Amino acid sequence: MILQASGAGLIEKVLPDGVASVEAFCDPPDAVLYPGEAELITRAVDKRRREFRTVRHCARQALRQLGLPPAPVLRGERGEPLWPAGVVGSMTHCAGYRAAAVAHSCDVRALGIDAEPHEPLPAGVLEIITVEQERGSLSELAAADSATCWDRILFCAKETLYKAWFPLTRRWLGFEDAAVTINPGTIDPAQGTFSTQLLVDAPTNTGQTLTHLDGRWLRSDELVITTIVLGYGSR
């Protein structure tokens, strides 16, 4: 199966109702670039071009689920996707996987998704992306379940946090600016939740200051997927 829409794939298991999602496990031949998109990857290698094209194909299919017409998805100042008015969303891609998720901005304030291969982080990366309290938690999780790559889930969660954070604050968020607590799955051991404590203050576009964001994670044999969906009333 090339494309999986909401209700049929992996990522929808960790997204709430009201968020439309589409994922792809290879690059469909009918994926095309829209005006303005091709100029963003003129110097990219073929692999990057295929990822870029397919993830936008997923995004347009997800927009269609919201009852919206397909549209170009360009890039902002920090590389963030620029969505049509009234839409929030996020995109991700890694080897063998691409996905996009979107929602009406009247229903969801912010949205972030990320996917990574389910394998340990490269040597030396963990020390760069974690704060001290996270490293202790990872050791405890690994002792209880050595089959899960908890370091990769934490990295994925921090990437997702930034994707949800930046459109609200227009401010960079470093790996050291947030602490993630990963909660293992209960009913389904391959799915769980995580909590992020923000270690910096930054007002959002509504004047509120976020203190934390909560998300969900999922792992398969090949993939780790994390999501954050911020509704109204959350802080």
N, C-alpha and C positions, 0 to 999 in steps of 0.2 A: 504493500500500500504506500503510495507516494505521499498523499496528504491525509491528515486526520483532523477533522473539525471538532468543535466542542461536543462533548458527550461521547467521543469515540477514541480518545487518545490518552497519553500520559499526563500532559500538563493540566488538563481539565480536572484531574483528581485533586489538585491543590489550588484550584481557583474557585471563587464563590459564584453563585448565580448572578447574572448581570454582566459578567465579563466574558466576552467572546474570544475564543482562541483557535488557532490553526497551527498544526505542526507538520513538518516534513522530514522524512528520513532519507531522502535523496533529492536530487535537483530535477524537478519536472521540466520536460522539454517545452512546455507552453508558457513558462515564466518569462516575462519581458520587463524591460525597464521603461519607466514613464519619463516624460519630459523633465529635464533637469537632473535626473538621477545618474545618467551615464557620465555626466561631467564630473561627478564626485569620485569616480574610480578609473579615470583615464590612464593612470599609471599603475593600476593594480595588476597583480598576477592573476592567472586564470582561476585558481582556487578561490581567491578573494572575490572575484567578479561573480562566481557562481553562488557563493554564500550571500553576497549582497543582493543579487537578483532574486534568489529563492526566498529569503526572509521577507522581502517586500511583497513578493507574490502571496506569502502567508498573510501578511498584514492586510492586503487588499481583500482577501477572502474573509478575514475576520471583520473588516469594516462592513462587508456585505451582510454579515450576520446581524449587524446592528441596524440594518436598513439604510446604509449610507452608500453612496457611489464610490467606486475605486478612485484613488487619488495618488499623486506622487508622495513619497515619504522622503523628504530631504533631511539635511543635517543642520543642527544648530551650532553654537559657538564651541561647545564641548563635545561635539559629535553625537549629541542626543537627537533622536528622531523628532521631526517636526510634523505633528499630526494635524488633521483638519480641525477647524474651529469646533469646539464642543466635544472633543475627544481626548482622552488620556490613553496612553498605551506604552508598550515596551516590546523590544525584540531581542532575540538571542540566537546565537549559532555556535556550534562546535562540530567536531568531526562526526559526520553521520547524522546530524540533527540541526534543524532550524525551527524556530517558533515565534509567533507574534500573539500578543493579547491586547485587546482594546476594550474600552468601556465609555459610556457617555459621561462627560464630566459633571453632569448634574447628579449622577449616581455615585461616582468614585472620585476622590480627590487626587489620588496618585496611585501609580501602578508600576511595579518592577518585576521582571522575570530574568532568570539566568539559567543556563545549562552548562554542565561541564562533564567531561568523561569521568566515570566512577573508577578513579585510580588515585594513588597517593600523589600529593603535590611533589614537584621536583625538589631535589635537595636544596636547602637554603631558603626556600620561599616562605615556609611556615614562620620563621623568625621575623621576616619582613612584614607579614600581614597580620600578626597577632599581637595583643597586649598580654601581660603576664597572667591575668586571671583566665584568659581563654586557653592558654597552654595547659594550665592545671586541669581545666574541664575536659579538654581533649584527651588527656592521659587517662582520666577516669572512664570516659566513654570507650576508649580503645581497650581498656582492661575488661570491660563488660561485653564488648562486641568487637572483636578484631576483624570481622569480615566486612565491616562498613568503613569506608574512607572518610572518617569524620573531619579530617583536615580539609578535604575537598568540599564537603558540605559547608564548612565555615567560610571558606573562600567564596563559594557560590553565594552564600547569604550576604556577605559584605558587598559583592558586586550588585546584587539585587537591591540592597539598601541604597547604594549610590544612585541607581537608576530611578528609584522612587523619590529620593531626597532632592536631587538637583533641580527638577522642574518646579519644585515648591520653594526653593531657597535661592537658586542661581548661584550657589556657592560650592566650591570644591570640598569633598569629604575624603580625608585620607584614611588608610586602613587603621591608623592609630586613633582615629577620632570616634570610634564606636567599639563597644564590646558586645559580642554575640554569645548568647546562651542557647545551646542546642538541646531540645527535649526529644528523647527517643520516641519512636512510635509505640502506641499502646495496643489498640485494636488491630492495627496493621503495622507490623514492625518495620515495613519498608516506607512508612510515612510518619512524619512527626511535625513538630512545630519548632520555631526558634523565636527568641526575643532579642532585640537589639537595644542597648542603652547608648544614647548619644552622649558623647563626652565633650561636645562643643555646643555653644548656643548660637542659633541663627534663626531669626524670625522668618516665617513663611510668607507667601504672597498674600495671606489674609491677616498678617500681624501676629499670629500665634507662634509660639516657640515649641517645636517638637522635642520631647524628652525621650521617646522610645517609639519603635515601630516593630510590630510583630509579623511573623510570616510563617510559611509552611514549606516543608521539604519533602522530596520523594527521591528514592533511589531505585534503580533497576540494576541488573548485572552490568550494564554498559554506561548508564547515565546517572547524573545527579541533577535534579531540577529544584530550584527554589523560587518562591513567589512572595511578594508583599502587595497587599491591596489595602489602601487606606481609605476608609469611609469618612463621612462627615461626623463630627463630634469626637473623633479620635485625637489624641495629643501625643 
